[in-house]
Amino acid sequence: MINMMIDNINNNVINVEGVIRIKQALLKETIQEKWQLSTLDKNFYQDYKDIVDTEMTSMLHTLIRIRHAKIILLSNGIFDSNQASKLTCEELQLYATLCAANTKHRNGEINI
């Protein structure tokens, strides 16, 4: 019984820390210019792959939408490619895929 109570307390602390971490990341991202990325840990999203909390999921989706828009700009060469160093592992893969598609399009290999 006591172990269950301790586990529940630990889970609540982890959830609160997760919410705070996502809120901080979202705030940092929204105050950046549209061509600037804030730095996230390389494994930021992997820490939240199993979340079921609705508030955390909503905030995480907002963060992802904002960052994806910036990554699209980055892949088009709109801003400094040094921003790529601020990407997570998943975002780096998206960036590489978009850059490759942009190069193929510029070379006439892909027609849209």
C-alpha positions as CSV (number, residue, x, y, z in Angstrom):
1,M,0.0,0.0,0.0
2,I,2.7,2.5,1.0
3,N,4.7,1.5,-2.1
4,M,1.7,2.3,-4.3
5,M,1.4,5.7,-2.7
6,I,5.1,6.4,-3.2
7,D,4.8,5.3,-6.9
8,N,1.8,7.7,-7.4
9,I,3.7,10.6,-5.8
10,N,6.7,9.9,-8.0
11,N,4.5,9.7,-11.1
12,N,2.9,13.0,-10.3
13,V,6.3,14.6,-9.8
14,I,7.5,13.3,-13.1
15,N,4.3,14.6,-14.8
16,V,4.8,18.1,-13.3
17,E,8.4,18.2,-14.3
18,G,7.4,17.1,-17.8
19,V,4.8,19.8,-18.1
20,I,7.3,22.4,-16.9
21,R,9.9,21.2,-19.3
22,I,7.5,21.3,-22.3
23,K,6.2,24.8,-21.2
24,Q,9.7,26.1,-21.0
25,A,10.6,24.7,-24.5
26,L,7.4,26.1,-25.9
27,L,8.0,29.6,-24.4
28,K,11.6,29.7,-25.6
29,E,10.5,28.7,-29.1
30,T,7.7,31.3,-29.3
31,I,9.9,34.2,-28.3
32,Q,12.5,33.3,-31.0
33,E,12.3,35.0,-34.4
34,K,10.6,32.9,-37.1
35,W,14.0,32.1,-38.6
36,Q,15.6,31.2,-35.2
37,L,15.4,27.9,-33.4
38,S,15.8,27.4,-29.7
39,T,18.1,24.6,-28.6
40,L,16.4,21.3,-27.5
41,D,18.2,18.2,-26.2
42,K,18.9,15.8,-29.0
43,N,16.5,13.3,-27.4
44,F,13.9,15.7,-26.3
45,Y,10.9,14.1,-28.0
46,Q,12.0,10.6,-27.0
47,D,11.4,11.5,-23.4
48,Y,7.7,12.1,-24.2
49,K,6.9,9.2,-26.6
50,D,4.6,7.5,-24.1
51,I,2.7,10.6,-22.7
52,V,-1.0,10.3,-22.2
53,D,-1.6,13.6,-20.4
54,T,-3.8,15.7,-22.6
55,E,-2.3,19.0,-21.5
56,M,1.2,17.8,-22.2
57,T,0.2,16.3,-25.6
58,S,-1.4,19.6,-26.7
59,M,1.6,21.7,-25.7
60,L,4.0,19.2,-27.4
61,H,1.9,19.3,-30.6
62,T,2.1,23.1,-30.6
63,L,5.9,23.0,-30.1
64,I,6.2,20.5,-32.9
65,R,4.1,22.6,-35.3
66,I,6.2,25.7,-34.6
67,R,9.5,23.9,-35.0
68,H,8.4,22.1,-38.2
69,A,7.5,25.5,-39.8
70,K,11.0,26.7,-38.9
71,I,12.6,23.5,-40.2
72,I,10.9,24.0,-43.6
73,L,12.3,27.5,-43.8
74,L,15.7,26.2,-42.8
75,S,15.6,23.4,-45.5
76,N,14.8,26.0,-48.1
77,G,17.9,27.9,-47.2
78,I,15.9,30.8,-45.9
79,F,18.1,31.2,-42.8
80,D,21.5,30.2,-41.5
81,S,22.1,26.4,-41.7
82,N,24.0,26.6,-38.4
83,Q,20.5,26.5,-36.9
84,A,20.5,22.8,-37.9
85,S,22.8,22.2,-34.9
86,K,19.8,23.0,-32.6
87,L,17.7,20.2,-34.0
88,T,16.7,17.0,-32.2
89,C,17.5,13.6,-33.8
90,E,14.0,13.4,-35.3
91,E,14.1,16.9,-36.6
92,L,17.5,16.4,-38.1
93,Q,16.1,13.5,-40.1
94,L,13.2,15.7,-41.3
95,Y,15.6,18.5,-42.2
96,A,17.8,16.1,-44.2
97,T,14.8,14.7,-46.1
98,L,13.5,18.1,-46.9
99,C,16.9,19.4,-48.1
100,A,17.3,16.3,-50.4
101,A,13.8,16.9,-51.8
102,N,14.6,20.6,-52.4
103,T,17.8,19.8,-54.1
104,K,16.1,17.3,-56.4
105,H,13.4,19.8,-57.2
106,R,15.9,22.5,-58.0
107,N,17.7,20.1,-60.3
108,G,14.5,19.3,-62.1
109,E,14.3,15.7,-60.8
110,I,11.0,16.3,-59.1
111,N,8.2,18.3,-60.7
112,I,5.4,19.5,-58.5
